[in-house]
């Protein structure tokens, strides 16, 4: 059961000594003040493509997966006013709708975040938080950027033994690619994976061999273990908060 596992998240932390502000991310139900600080206009497009490309003829190798979706994955920098944190995230539609881990933003300051896209030095901001869940460790939000590359959501969960690919930024190494398999399902929406991830990979995309995102890479089951025991949350966790088409 999930409650019997030692789960260690993969957010990367460093000290920055920035002045602390009053409003924070990280509440599943945000206050009116926090919501107004995050929502800064823009069209609320929650339409997301759900794909079903299963079949040998639609399989993509790792190099094609990376070439196609590298620019849909980005780096996240957050701060609580004293420490800086680095994680990952990815777009799920072309209007800047994005996903990351709850713990990457938890307790950090609204407005202090920076979203760095692949192959770009420009920093973007979170304009809207649609929903967040501490229990299933996700945050669904919008970034102030349009015409974004994005990854379609998988219709079905991957089975144990299926190939998966992870794109994220472990230790700040931007958009590192790794591959592995689904090792086991440990809870309804929690999968154990053998794809390599590390601190800073939190919130990155886990993609199946059909080019569909199946999960959000999140952490390890035991800190310091020499075994490759990593985990990701199923993308199914966010589906009730978006318009799947």
Secondary structure, 3 states (H helix, E strand, C coil): CHHHCCCEECCEEEECCCCCCCCECCCCCCCHHHHHHHCCCCCCCCEECEECCCCHHHCCCHHHHHHHHHHHEEEEEEECCCEEEEEEEEECCCCCEEEECHHHHCCCECCCCEEEECCCCCEECEEEEEEEECCCCEEEEEECCCCCCCCCEECCCCCCCCEEEEEECHHHCCCEEEEEEEEEEEECCEEEECCCCCCCCCCCEEEECCCCEEEEEEEECCCCCCCCCEEEEEHHHHHHHCEEC
